[in-house]
Amino acid sequence: MKISLSAFLFCLLSFAAFAQPDRWQQAVKYEMEVDMDVQKNQYTGTQKLSYTNNSPDTLDRLFYHLYYNAFQPNSMMDVRSRTIADPDRRVGDRINNLKSDEIGYLKVNSLTLDGKALDYEHVGTILEVNLSEPILPNSTVTLDMKFEGQVPLQIRRAGRDNEEGVRYSMSQWYPKLANYDYQGWHANPYIGREFYGNWGDFDVKITIDKSYVLGGTGYVQNPNQVGHGYEEEGQKVKSPRGKTLTWHFHAPKVHDFMWAADPNYTHDKIEMDNGVTIHHLYIKNEETEENWSKLKEYTPAAIEFMSEHFGEYPYKQYSVIQGGDGGMEYPMSTLITGHRSLGSLVGVMIHELAHSWFHGVLASNEALHPWMDEGFTSYASNLAMNELFAETPSDDPQRGSYRGYFRLVQSGLEEPLSTHADHYHTNAAYGAASYNKGAVFLEQLGYIIGKENRDQGMLKYWNTWQFKHPNPNDVIRVMEKQSGLELDWYKEYWVYTTKTIDYAVNSVDDYNGGKSKITLERKGKMPMPIDLVITYQDGSEELVYLPLVIMRGEKPEEEGMPTRIKTQRWPWTNPTIEVTIDRPKSDIKAVEIDPSGRMADVDRENNRLEL
């Protein structure tokens, strides 16, 4: 049978597209102009959105997020908070008690596609849009919108007049097109958890009372008009006349846009040697002045640390802004409350900054895989705090995450890491899983493949998957390529089950004249490779390494560990294994499984046997 060259190429391209359906990304370009009324706490805006459908699918519907509609009595977020067993203390029943001028809302007043009016319906925090003409693959359309909003009283993340007196924390404030990827639309109602967005460019003009100082995502395009520390060196501020001032921001290749505003912000600016400009905006008073002044030395140091260990920060700006209700990350910026001790202030800054790598640039679907953002961020920020702030750095900076995971196991509330962020039964289970078990995932991975492999793998993960929304399999494949080991079993046990690790040293016996036989047992349901350290009566140590058969290889010997004298594969089906060594029992002082403590063994009491 003959086949033409063109037909062959068509089949080849079709196969390639099918084989890698998750590599394409939808693209957006937002142009927005907003007028803010600081007396009514309301705003009107226009939005021109260029949307490129890079998917292989024809789209006949669109969905926008309208996050501020969550801040209304009887919204899904309100009901969820009032019915969950352990509500967020910042929310509780506060939404249910909001007055008409305290609620949030976001309404679309008109919407056209390439000039033609569209039918749409407001359904809570989602705008459902029916298209009269479909959006074809590899095509770009223009959506024009008029909208209005009211800023809610500060409750969760966004809002006005927070407890520290900051006027506006403007996150989740505009109609945001939902993401469409290889799994389809992600038009999840907002109940207070995580986010997922399209990559694109934002051009935003905000007109507001000229007494206000602004900061957030994006580079200020008219610094010599807005002033307040943004003006170029040696240039005079030339503000237009009138009561208002228009701030013009541009943010390239981001998936969200946040801004904050207050007439009393102090703006401190730092220029790093690598060209990154750091902005600190805060209300200077006796509770903030000293610690925010000291914060200026830690923010650039943290950017340098993160860039060295996890990949070069890709933007030319980062803003730390007092606002919000705790700490929350956004592209190129964060909102944090400012009345904190220095340790707390530095800690929350470093955590939110670390999100710039995992939320801001790698940007996994954190609603579906929150542990890939919160967990990896916790892991990275633990390392950074240990290096930059601790008076005496710890040899075990992830120990707090392990303790959090163990408490979760003991609580009986644990759910698999694969649970969608919105659908955890309790806030406690969500938090401990996403933050703590997610951090343990990486530290324990260093135990499985070796610390150096894990660290190099994290840099390869960054270089391979930045701006591509990686999923759990993607990070595992990077680590497999780095280590040469098969790791699908680790992902499947740790992410998709709640099975736990528990290994024990059962016995040490004399064996066959002058030798010893050590019997180990897997008591938990999750298999793991074993580092078995034997301590002799003279204080010397040796290591027997027992990789799982299903790993199809072994990790390299690690610096700081005893000499490896033997490697013996352990089939995961076998609950016990016997290890023989060429030393009599009388020479042995103790035998211990994983003295490094990196394996998340839920019962370490049976890991060591002293003779």
C-alpha positions, 0 to 999 in steps of 0.5 A: 500500500502506497502513502503520499508524503503529505498524508504521512506528514499529516499523520505524523503531525496529528500523532504529535498533537495527540501525544502532547495535548497539554503543551499548548496554552491559551493566550490573553491580552487585557486592556482595561481602564477603570474609574474608582470612586473612593467615596462610594467604594465603587468602580466602572471599567472597560475591558478589551480582551484579545483571546487566542485559542491555541487549543485543537478544540472549537469553543462555543462557550466562554466563562468569566470569573466574577470573584467579588460576587462571593462577598454577598450573603448566601453566596456559595462562599458564605454558605460553605464558610457557615457549614464547614466544620472548621471555618476560616476565622477570617470569614466565619459568618461575616459575609452573611452579615454584610450590609448593602454598602459592604458587600462585593459585586461585579457585574457585566453590563455589555459584552461583544465578540468582534463587535457582535453582542453576546448572550450571557448570564451571571451565575454567582461568581461565574459569567456564562457566555454563549457564543453565536459564532464558535472560536476556531482553533488557532484563531484570535478574537476580540471581546469588548466589555463594560463592567462595574463593581463594588469593593467588599469590606475586607474579609478574605484576600480582597477588599477595602478598609482592612483591620490595619486601615489599608483602603484598597486591596484590589485582588480578584477585582476584574472579570477574568476569563477562565482557563481552558486547557487539555482538561477542558474549562476550569470555571470553578465557583469561588469559595475562597481557595485557589486560582488558575489563569491564562498567560497574557499581557495586561495593560491597565489604567486606573483613575483614582483620587490623586492623593492615593499611592498605588502599587502591585502587578506591573510596571508603572508606565507614567512614573513622572506623572504619578510620582510618589517615588516612582519618578525617574531619578532627576526628573520632576513630577508633572501631575495633571490638574484636577482631583484624580490621577490615572495610573498606567501599568503594564504587566507582560506574561502574567496570569493575574493583575493585583493592585493596592491603594492608600493615601498614606502609603510610604514607598521605598524602592530598592535597585538590585544589582541584577536589575530587579527593582523592589518596591515596599509600600506600607503605612508608616507608624510605630507598629511598622516603621522599624520592621519594614525598614529592616525588611528591605535587606531581606527581600533582595536576599530572598530573591537571590536565594530563590533564583540560585536554588529554583531558577532565575526570577524572570521579571524586573520588579517585585512589590511587597505591599501592606494590605489584605488579611494575612499573606497572599501571592500575586504575579510580581507582588504580594499583599501582607498584613504589616503589624508583625514581629520582624520574624513574622514579617520576614517569614510571610514575605519569603513565603509569598515571594517563593510563590512567584516561582510555583504560583507565578511562573510554573503556575500549576492548576493550584485548584486541582493540585494545590500541593504543587504550589503551597507545598513546594512554596513551603519547602522553598521558603523553609530553606530560605528562612533557615538560610537568611533569618535563623541565627543558627541554621538548622540541619533539618529545616523541613521538620515542621512540615513533617510534624504537620503531616504526622499530625494530619495522619493522627487526626484521621482527617487526611484526604488524598493530595489529589483532592480538588482544593475546593472539595476537602472536607475540612480546612485542616485537612486541606491546609496540612495536606497542601502545605505540609505533605506537599513540602514533605513530597520534595524533601522525601524525594531527596531521600529517594533519588539523592539530595543532589539529584533532587536539587538539580531536578528542581532547576530542570523543572523550572527550565522545562516547565515555566509558563506551561502549567505543569501537572504532577506527572510532569514534575515526576518525569523531570526527576526520573530523567535527572535520576535515571530511576522509575518514580511513578510508584512514589507519585501514585502512593503519595498523591493518590492515596493516604497510605502511610510509611512504617518500617521496623527493625525486627531482629539481629541474629548470629548467622552462619558463623561470624556473620549477622542476619538483620530482619526488617519489616514493612508494617505500613502500606506504602513501600519505600527504599531503605537506608539501613545504618549499622553502628558498631561497638567501636563507633564506626558506621556502615550503610546497607542500601535497599532500593525497591525493585520497581525503582529499576536502579539506585540513588548515588551514595550521598555526601555525609552518609556512611560508606555503602557496603551492600545494595540489596533490592527489596520487592514491594510485595514482600513484607519482610527481608533478611540482610546478612553482613560479614560481621558477628552480632557481638560487633554491632551496637545498633541498627537503624532505618533512615537516621536522616529522618527524611523518610516520613515514617509514621512510627520511628520508635521501631526504626532503631534496635540497640543491642 
